[in-house]
């Protein structure tokens, strides 16, 4: 589980970025819904941290790094706006929620089950607030990873990270060609189709740089 000091630093930094100071208005207390949403954001932070460390139980959940932060930002701003409370007060409330989660984890005989119980409640809320990205088809995944390789290579040369991404891109590229060949496409048609996919992905990225791409799904497709 997260150490409480890490929780404090994380929530302080994210809330400072996400929630501008509310205009002067009547101060209202947090509702049960607010506290539920704050608790869910804290749970997502725990799981995202464990996913980053490769904890197997956390990897069974959808990737939560990007979506969890977006959920946190949305909730933080909404609470500040709806309650009129200063950002610092909401920040402290969030720290209290995080510390309560830590206390429950310490007192639980099975912290993993405790997290799972919270996730059962919280994941539907996340899906409603920050829908998961669409899962790209195999050809799209092949292009996404090829572009990722080219970006890493341009920045780092043939570093270990670039080599790993190149391997994954090559695997998916081969599988995509096999799939298209089984659909009756000729070599020329496959080349033309993959070129058009790359052109569309590149154009979409230029129009919307911060796209929510499900790279985890692509990595799954590249597994043996």
C-alpha positions in Angstrom: 0.0 0.0 0.0 1.0 3.7 -0.3 2.9 5.2 2.5 0.9 8.0 4.1 3.6 10.7 3.3 3.5 9.7 -0.4 -0.3 10.0 -0.3 0.0 13.5 1.2 2.5 14.6 -1.4 0.5 13.1 -4.3 -2.8 14.6 -3.3 -1.3 18.0 -2.5 0.4 18.2 -5.9 -2.6 17.0 -7.9 -5.2 19.1 -6.2 -3.0 22.2 -6.5 -2.8 21.5 -10.3 -6.4 20.4 -10.8 -8.5 22.8 -8.8 -8.4 26.6 -9.0 -9.4 28.6 -6.0 -13.2 28.8 -5.9 -14.9 32.2 -6.1 -16.1 33.7 -2.8 -19.4 32.0 -1.9 -21.3 30.3 0.9 -19.2 27.5 2.4 -21.0 24.1 2.3 -20.0 20.9 3.9 -18.9 17.9 1.8 -21.7 15.5 1.0 -21.6 11.7 1.3 -21.2 11.6 -2.5 -18.2 13.9 -2.4 -16.6 11.7 0.3 -17.3 8.5 -1.8 -15.7 10.1 -4.8 -12.7 11.2 -2.8 -12.3 7.7 -1.4 -12.5 6.2 -4.9 -9.8 8.6 -6.2 -7.6 7.5 -3.3 -8.1 3.8 -4.1 -7.2 4.5 -7.8 -4.0 6.2 -6.6 -3.1 3.1 -4.6 -3.8 0.7 -7.4 -2.0 2.9 -10.0 1.0 3.0 -7.8 1.1 -0.7 -7.4 0.6 -1.2 -11.1 3.6 0.9 -11.7 5.6 -1.3 -9.4 4.4 -4.5 -11.1 2.3 -5.8 -8.2 0.4 -8.7 -9.7 -2.9 -8.2 -7.9 -3.0 -4.6 -9.2 -2.3 -5.6 -12.7 -5.5 -7.5 -12.8 -7.4 -4.1 -12.9 -7.5 -1.8 -15.9 -4.6 0.6 -16.2 -5.4 3.5 -13.8 -2.5 5.9 -14.1 -3.9 8.3 -16.6 -7.6 7.7 -16.0 -7.2 7.8 -12.3 -5.5 11.2 -12.4 -8.2 12.6 -14.7 -10.9 11.3 -12.3 -9.0 13.0 -9.4 -8.8 16.3 -11.2 -12.5 16.2 -12.1 -13.6 15.4 -8.6 -11.3 17.9 -7.0 -12.5 20.8 -9.2 -16.2 19.8 -8.7 -15.9 19.6 -4.9 -14.2 23.1 -4.7 -16.9 24.6 -7.0 -19.9 22.9 -5.3 -18.8 23.5 -1.7 -17.1 26.8 -2.0 -14.4 25.5 0.4 -10.9 26.7 -0.2 -8.6 24.4 -2.0 -6.5 23.8 1.1 -9.5 22.6 3.1 -10.4 20.1 0.4 -6.8 19.0 0.2 -6.8 18.3 4.0 -10.1 16.3 3.6 -8.4 14.2 0.9 -5.4 13.6 3.1 -7.8 12.4 5.9 -9.5 10.0 3.4 -6.2 8.6 2.4 -5.1 8.1 6.0 -8.4 6.3 6.7 -7.7 4.0 3.9 -4.2 3.3 5.3 -5.7 2.6 8.7 -8.2 0.1 7.2 -5.4 -1.6 5.3 -3.3 -2.0 8.4 -6.2 -3.4 10.4 -7.3 -5.8 7.6 -6.2 -9.4 7.5 -6.3 -9.2 3.7 -5.4 -5.7 2.3 -5.8 -7.0 -1.2 -9.4 -8.0 -0.6 -10.0 -4.6 1.0 -8.8 -2.9 -2.1 -10.9 -5.3 -4.3 -14.0 -4.4 -2.3 -13.4 -0.7 -2.9 -12.7 -1.3 -6.6 -16.0 -3.1 -7.0 -17.7 0.1 -6.0 -15.4 2.6 -7.7 -14.6 1.2 -11.1 -18.2 1.8 -12.4 -17.9 5.4 -11.3 -14.6 5.7 -13.1 -16.0 4.2 -16.3 -18.9 6.7 -16.2 -16.7 9.7 -15.5 -13.6 8.8 -17.6 -14.7 6.2 -20.1 -11.9 3.7 -21.0 -10.4 4.2 -24.4 -11.6 2.1 -27.3 -9.4 -1.0 -27.9 -7.6 -0.5 -31.2 -7.7 -3.3 -33.8 -4.6 -5.3 -34.5 -3.4 -3.2 -37.5 -3.9 0.0 -35.5 -1.9 -1.4 -32.6 0.9 -2.4 -35.0 1.1 1.2 -36.2 0.8 2.7 -32.7 3.8 0.6 -31.5 5.8 1.3 -34.7 5.3 5.1 -34.1 6.2 4.7 -30.5 9.4 2.9 -31.5 10.3 5.7 -34.0 9.7 8.3 -31.3 11.9 6.6 -28.8 14.6 5.9 -31.3 14.6 9.6 -32.4 15.1 10.6 -28.8 17.4 7.8 -27.4 18.8 5.9 -30.4 18.7 2.1 -30.2 18.3 2.1 -26.4 17.0 -1.0 -24.6 13.6 0.7 -24.5 13.7 1.3 -28.2 14.8 -2.2 -28.9 11.9 -3.6 -26.8 9.4 -1.4 -28.6 10.8 -2.4 -32.0 10.4 -6.0 -31.1 6.8 -5.5 -30.1 6.0 -3.5 -33.2 7.6 -6.1 -35.4 5.5 -8.9 -33.8 2.3 -7.0 -34.2 3.2 -5.9 -37.7 3.7 -9.6 -38.7 0.5 -10.7 -37.0 -1.5 -7.8 -38.7 -0.2 -8.8 -42.1 -1.1 -12.5 -41.4 -4.6 -11.5 -40.4 -5.1 -9.3 -43.5 -3.7 -12.0 -45.7 -6.2 -14.5 -44.3 -8.9 -12.0 -45.2 -7.8 -12.4 -48.8 -5.8 -9.2 -49.3 -2.8 -9.2 -51.6 0.6 -8.0 -50.6 0.0 -4.7 -52.4 -3.4 -4.3 -50.7 -2.0 -5.0 -47.3 0.8 -2.3 -47.8 -1.8 0.2 -49.0 -4.1 -0.5 -46.1 -1.4 -0.2 -43.5 -0.2 3.0 -45.1 -3.7 4.4 -44.9 -4.0 3.4 -41.2 -0.7 5.1 -40.4 -1.8 8.3 -42.3 -5.0 8.4 -40.3 -3.3 7.8 -37.0 -0.7 10.5 -37.7 -3.4 13.0 -38.8 -5.5 12.2 -35.7 -2.5 12.7 -33.4 -1.7 16.1 -35.0 -5.3 17.2 -34.5 -5.6 15.9 -31.0 -2.2 15.3 -29.4 -3.5 14.1 -26.1 -5.4 11.1 -27.2 -6.3 8.3 -24.8 -4.8 5.3 -26.5 -5.2 1.9 -24.9 -1.5 0.8 -25.3 -2.1 -1.9 -22.6 -4.4 -3.6 -25.0 -1.8 -3.4 -27.8 0.9 -4.9 -25.5 -1.5 -7.7 -24.7 -1.9 -8.5 -28.4 1.9 -8.7 -28.7 2.2 -11.4 -26.1 3.2 -14.9 -27.3 
